[in-house]
């Protein structure tokens, strides 16, 4: 698989980074279910294209690894 890393905040300027370093994965990843705002169940139309109302659309993919391999 690929390598690399990503941080959405600067290590030097963020105190939140220290929280991730000192906490266990169980403390960080507490949520066991999907947030209802992100749940696609019941969505009848999904659209990812420019329109008059949204001229600069941005497609977003939400992928969940439920295999336990990560």
C-alpha positions as CSV (number, residue, x, y, z in Angstrom):
1,X,0.0,0.0,0.0
2,X,1.0,3.6,-0.3
3,X,2.8,5.7,2.3
4,X,2.9,9.2,3.4
5,X,1.1,11.3,6.0
6,X,-1.3,14.2,6.3
7,X,-1.9,16.7,9.0
8,X,-4.8,19.2,8.7
9,X,-3.1,21.5,11.2
10,X,0.5,22.7,11.9
11,X,2.3,20.7,14.6
12,X,4.1,23.8,15.8
13,X,1.0,26.1,16.1
14,X,-1.6,23.7,17.3
15,X,-2.1,22.5,20.9
16,X,-4.6,19.9,19.6
17,X,-1.7,17.9,18.1
18,X,-0.4,17.2,21.6
19,X,-3.8,15.7,22.6
20,X,-3.4,13.1,19.8
21,X,0.2,12.2,20.8
22,X,-0.8,11.6,24.5
23,X,-4.1,9.7,23.9
24,X,-4.6,6.1,23.0
25,X,-6.6,5.1,19.9
26,X,-9.5,4.1,22.1
27,X,-9.6,7.6,23.6
28,X,-9.5,9.3,20.2
29,X,-11.9,7.0,18.2
30,X,-14.9,6.8,20.6
31,X,-17.7,7.1,18.1
32,X,-19.1,3.7,17.0
33,X,-21.8,4.9,14.7
34,X,-22.0,7.3,11.8
35,X,-23.2,10.8,12.4
36,X,-26.7,11.2,11.1
37,X,-25.7,14.3,9.1
38,X,-23.3,12.1,7.1
39,X,-25.7,9.1,6.7
40,X,-26.7,8.6,3.0
41,X,-29.6,6.2,3.9
42,X,-32.8,7.5,2.4
43,X,-31.2,9.9,0.0
44,X,-33.1,9.7,-3.3
45,X,-31.0,11.9,-5.5
46,X,-27.2,12.4,-5.2
47,X,-25.8,15.0,-7.6
48,X,-22.2,16.1,-8.1
49,X,-22.2,18.5,-11.0
50,X,-22.3,22.3,-11.5
51,X,-25.7,23.9,-11.6
52,X,-27.1,27.5,-11.5
53,X,-27.5,27.2,-7.7
54,X,-24.1,25.6,-7.2
55,X,-21.8,26.7,-10.0
56,X,-18.6,25.3,-8.4
57,X,-19.6,21.9,-7.1
58,X,-17.1,19.7,-5.3
59,X,-17.6,15.9,-5.1
60,X,-16.8,14.3,-1.8
61,X,-16.5,10.6,-1.1
62,X,-17.0,9.2,2.4
63,X,-15.3,5.8,2.7
64,X,-15.5,3.7,5.8
65,X,-13.2,0.8,6.5
66,X,-15.4,-1.7,8.4
67,X,-13.2,-4.7,7.8
68,X,-11.1,-4.2,10.9
69,X,-7.9,-4.3,8.9
70,X,-6.9,-0.7,9.8
